[in-house]
Amino acid sequence: MLDGMEATIATILPAPEDTAPAEAIDPDSDSPAMLVSEPAGQAIPAALNRLEVARNVIERHCGWDIGAENVGKLLAARRNAPSILQPYSRLVVKSNRPPHGEGLIPEIGDATPIPGNRAVPTWQSKAQIDEIFSPFDQATAEHFARHPRCYSFSVHIFTPIFAGQSCPWHAGFVMRPMDFVQVAGSEALLALDKPYRIDDASDRFTPVHAEPRNIPHCMIEIRNDPVTADDGTGKWAALSAAAIPEQRESTSCP
């Protein structure tokens, strides 16, 4: 909560140093593929006073998907595809969640309290949604509409241990239904429908942007230790690119 500020302040992005809530890579591309990296950055509006947490908290997985930005950009370059990146930390607002859903503005991140998100006044939570979540969501929809898209992919990073359980896979490909991406032919330990499953109650991109357009879609989930190794982002962008068709197929287009 902001010290000394009351509900008369209706914005959280007034500072010149605050970045835009969506970054578009190759926005005019007519590629059949559409890419998104929702929790790709660490930015926090200056008005939120870094949510009253130490810098090293923001740099951890609870603050952002480490490596997702670089993988998303390299993947877009390999496929000459548009990619929309969310530069703000997921501690500000989780752009890959439904608006007003549970944990959208997290009070705890990976067991670490986030004091700046406790007892957030209604005007401030509305501003975090209206000024960061919604513009990113709108940018995603706009780039779907610019050209016919036949496939959609979102890039995410996961940790080797989640909720006390080991995640042995180097990467997972999550879809509904499970019949789009092929993961054979790699030395990496890859999995389908891991480490999570798509859930309407906790996901945004697939249920709202991909499935209503009736196009093949996939959440690309990469474990954070291989992606942060030497040239990890390049290797995983190349592996992910191999799963994305280069040519538009009439049977796959809306």
C-alpha positions as MATLAB code, in Angstrom:
seq = 'MLDGMEATIATILPAPEDTAPAEAIDPDSDSPAMLVSEPAGQAIPAALNRLEVARNVIERHCGWDIGAENVGKLLAARRNAPSILQPYSRLVVKSNRPPHGEGLIPEIGDATPIPGNRAVPTWQSKAQIDEIFSPFDQATAEHFARHPRCYSFSVHIFTPIFAGQSCPWHAGFVMRPMDFVQVAGSEALLALDKPYRIDDASDRFTPVHAEPRNIPHCMIEIRNDPVTADDGTGKWAALSAAAIPEQRESTSCP';
ca = [
       0.000    0.000    0.000;
       1.316    3.506   -0.799;
       2.393    5.605    2.172;
       0.700    8.989    2.294;
      -1.495    8.349   -0.728;
      -5.242    8.117   -0.599;
      -7.960    7.058   -2.981;
      -7.844   10.485   -4.630;
      -4.851    9.173   -6.628;
      -6.272    7.152   -9.472;
      -3.123    6.012  -11.287;
       0.029    4.023  -10.553;
       1.923    4.851  -13.766;
       2.558    8.600  -13.522;
       6.368    8.509  -13.446;
       8.430    9.175  -16.606;
      10.598    6.138  -15.858;
       7.640    3.728  -15.843;
       7.691    1.440  -18.855;
       4.745    0.668  -21.111;
       2.612   -2.325  -20.004;
       3.252   -4.317  -23.195;
       6.234   -4.712  -25.509;
       5.538   -5.807  -29.072;
       8.198   -7.653  -31.076;
       7.746   -7.582  -34.870;
       4.151   -6.350  -34.469;
       3.469   -6.079  -38.226;
       4.487   -9.648  -38.997;
       1.958  -11.677  -40.972;
       3.308  -14.918  -39.520;
       0.738  -17.649  -38.848;
       2.169  -17.963  -35.318;
       1.415  -15.660  -32.389;
       3.708  -15.632  -29.326;
       3.201  -14.273  -25.827;
       5.457  -14.074  -22.758;
       3.305  -12.846  -19.876;
       5.573  -12.689  -16.807;
       8.695  -11.719  -18.780;
       9.933   -8.691  -16.837;
      10.767   -7.268  -13.421;
       9.431   -3.727  -13.744;
       7.461   -2.215  -10.875;
       5.756    1.195  -11.081;
       7.737    3.806   -9.183;
       4.585    4.724   -7.249;
       4.471    1.246   -5.678;
       7.802    1.702   -3.885;
       9.093   -1.693   -5.117;
       6.206   -3.282   -3.198;
       8.341   -2.882   -0.065;
      10.456   -5.958   -0.835;
      14.195   -6.398   -1.345;
      15.553   -6.332   -4.889;
      16.634   -9.986   -4.653;
      12.995  -11.003   -4.118;
      11.998   -9.438   -7.426;
      14.916  -11.169   -9.144;
      13.741  -14.607   -8.019;
      11.177  -16.757   -9.803;
       8.412  -15.260   -7.684;
       9.140  -11.912   -9.347;
       9.328  -12.983  -12.983;
       9.858  -15.873  -15.391;
      13.649  -15.866  -15.636;
      14.699  -16.183  -19.271;
      11.184  -15.906  -20.739;
      11.890  -12.515  -22.320;
      15.005  -13.703  -24.173;
      13.438  -16.995  -25.234;
      10.355  -15.128  -26.455;
      12.416  -12.656  -28.489;
      14.683  -15.322  -29.988;
      11.715  -17.535  -30.777;
       9.952  -14.641  -32.486;
      13.074  -13.942  -34.549;
      13.409  -17.573  -35.618;
       9.818  -17.700  -36.829;
       9.501  -14.046  -37.926;
       6.482  -14.012  -35.666;
       4.923  -11.284  -33.510;
       5.518  -11.610  -29.791;
       3.908   -9.655  -26.944;
       5.943   -9.378  -23.731;
       4.727   -8.265  -20.303;
       7.599   -6.185  -18.826;
       6.054   -5.837  -15.360;
       6.758   -8.198  -12.493;
       4.113  -10.781  -11.690;
       4.249   -9.394   -8.148;
       2.481   -6.275   -9.454;
      -0.224   -8.233  -11.267;
      -0.301  -11.686  -12.843;
      -1.118  -11.092  -16.488;
      -1.502  -14.813  -17.159;
      -4.410  -15.073  -14.708;
      -8.065  -14.108  -15.116;
      -8.818  -10.582  -13.886;
     -10.204  -10.530  -10.355;
      -9.103  -14.158   -9.929;
      -7.484  -15.499   -6.786;
      -3.884  -14.362   -6.361;
      -4.010  -11.851   -9.213;
      -2.185   -9.377   -6.948;
      -0.203  -11.750   -4.719;
       0.312  -11.060   -1.037;
       2.826  -13.931   -0.897;
       5.339  -14.947   -3.564;
       7.014  -18.351   -3.151;
       6.512  -18.211    0.635;
       7.836  -14.627    0.787;
       5.427  -11.951    2.083;
       4.879   -8.993   -0.264;
       4.052   -6.125    2.118;
       3.126   -3.690   -0.663;
       0.314   -6.014   -1.759;
      -1.313   -6.344    1.648;
      -4.571   -4.535    2.284;
      -4.398   -2.897   -1.130;
      -7.187   -0.298   -1.444;
      -9.787   -0.813   -4.133;
      -8.605    2.149   -6.238;
      -5.054    0.771   -6.320;
      -5.985   -2.800   -7.268;
      -8.226   -1.359   -9.978;
      -5.309    0.725  -11.255;
      -3.007   -2.310  -11.329;
      -5.580   -4.132  -13.451;
      -6.589   -1.177  -15.648;
      -3.067    0.149  -16.287;
      -0.981   -3.020  -16.518;
      -3.145   -6.135  -16.912;
      -5.744   -4.769  -19.334;
      -3.395   -2.973  -21.796;
      -1.320   -6.151  -22.124;
      -4.460   -8.214  -22.637;
      -5.716   -5.742  -25.237;
      -2.358   -5.737  -27.046;
      -2.547   -9.517  -27.288;
      -6.015   -9.368  -28.818;
      -4.988   -6.602  -31.226;
      -2.029   -8.577  -32.553;
      -4.194  -11.616  -33.079;
      -6.491   -9.418  -35.159;
      -3.812   -7.794  -37.336;
      -3.319  -10.887  -39.494;
      -4.817  -14.390  -39.606;
      -3.086  -16.495  -36.940;
      -3.087  -20.258  -37.211;
      -1.118  -21.200  -34.081;
      -0.471  -19.593  -30.706;
       2.222  -20.141  -28.102;
       2.931  -18.699  -24.668;
       6.396  -18.958  -23.102;
       6.762  -19.694  -19.391;
       9.472  -20.778  -16.968;
       9.033  -23.182  -14.035;
      11.223  -24.227  -11.102;
      12.726  -27.682  -10.368;
      10.669  -27.835   -7.162;
       7.055  -26.694   -7.134;
       4.805  -26.909   -4.081;
       7.283  -29.332   -2.520;
       7.212  -31.677   -5.515;
      10.123  -32.397   -7.857;
       9.720  -31.398  -11.523;
      12.277  -33.565  -13.379;
      11.388  -32.439  -16.895;
      13.545  -29.912  -18.730;
      10.494  -28.593  -20.533;
       6.810  -29.277  -20.866;
       4.278  -28.572  -23.596;
       0.775  -27.952  -22.304;
      -2.248  -28.023  -24.613;
      -5.976  -28.675  -24.800;
      -6.393  -31.131  -26.506;
      -3.028  -32.879  -26.352;
      -2.495  -33.421  -30.068;
      -0.558  -30.477  -31.487;
       3.141  -30.387  -30.523;
       5.528  -33.319  -30.997;
       8.434  -33.521  -28.539;
      10.339  -36.607  -29.741;
      13.913  -36.517  -31.031;
      15.632  -34.502  -28.301;
      18.139  -35.460  -25.613;
      16.304  -33.194  -23.190;
      13.702  -34.683  -20.876;
      10.495  -33.323  -22.365;
       6.914  -33.932  -21.355;
       3.385  -33.308  -22.553;
       0.862  -31.749  -20.187;
       3.568  -30.974  -17.602;
       4.305  -29.353  -15.184;
       0.772  -27.906  -15.060;
      -2.541  -28.277  -16.804;
      -4.579  -25.520  -18.375;
      -7.358  -24.397  -16.066;
     -10.046  -21.852  -16.920;
      -9.978  -20.633  -13.323;
      -6.247  -19.858  -13.305;
      -5.210  -19.273  -16.945;
      -5.860  -16.383  -19.297;
      -4.115  -16.731  -22.668;
      -5.380  -20.154  -23.719;
      -9.050  -19.968  -22.596;
      -9.563  -16.345  -23.666;
      -7.321  -15.745  -26.679;
      -6.487  -19.101  -28.268;
      -9.404  -21.482  -27.786;
     -12.173  -19.055  -28.844;
     -10.305  -18.613  -32.142;
     -10.297  -22.381  -32.630;
      -6.578  -22.520  -33.397;
      -3.903  -24.955  -32.175;
      -2.155  -23.589  -29.110;
       0.534  -24.530  -26.618;
       2.019  -23.285  -23.357;
       5.793  -23.821  -23.607;
       7.078  -24.395  -20.070;
      10.886  -24.441  -19.632;
      12.639  -25.287  -16.365;
      14.691  -22.359  -15.133;
      18.021  -24.120  -14.525;
      18.677  -25.218  -18.149;
      17.393  -21.945  -19.582;
      19.789  -19.904  -17.417;
      22.812  -22.071  -18.304;
      25.326  -20.919  -20.933;
      23.395  -20.065  -24.113;
      20.364  -21.652  -22.498;
      17.917  -19.187  -24.000;
      19.319  -19.776  -27.494;
      19.134  -23.557  -27.179;
      15.595  -23.535  -25.827;
      14.404  -21.020  -28.385;
      15.741  -23.327  -31.098;
      14.079  -26.373  -29.553;
      10.786  -24.536  -29.156;
      10.976  -23.181  -32.700;
      11.174  -26.736  -34.009;
       7.661  -27.291  -32.643;
       6.161  -24.302  -34.484;
       5.038  -24.878  -38.094;
       6.611  -22.380  -40.498;
       3.931  -22.456  -43.161;
       0.262  -21.624  -42.857;
      -1.902  -24.667  -43.332;
      -5.458  -24.058  -44.493;
      -6.786  -26.766  -42.195;
      -5.335  -24.968  -39.156;
      -6.437  -21.408  -39.921;
      -9.639  -19.923  -38.575;
];
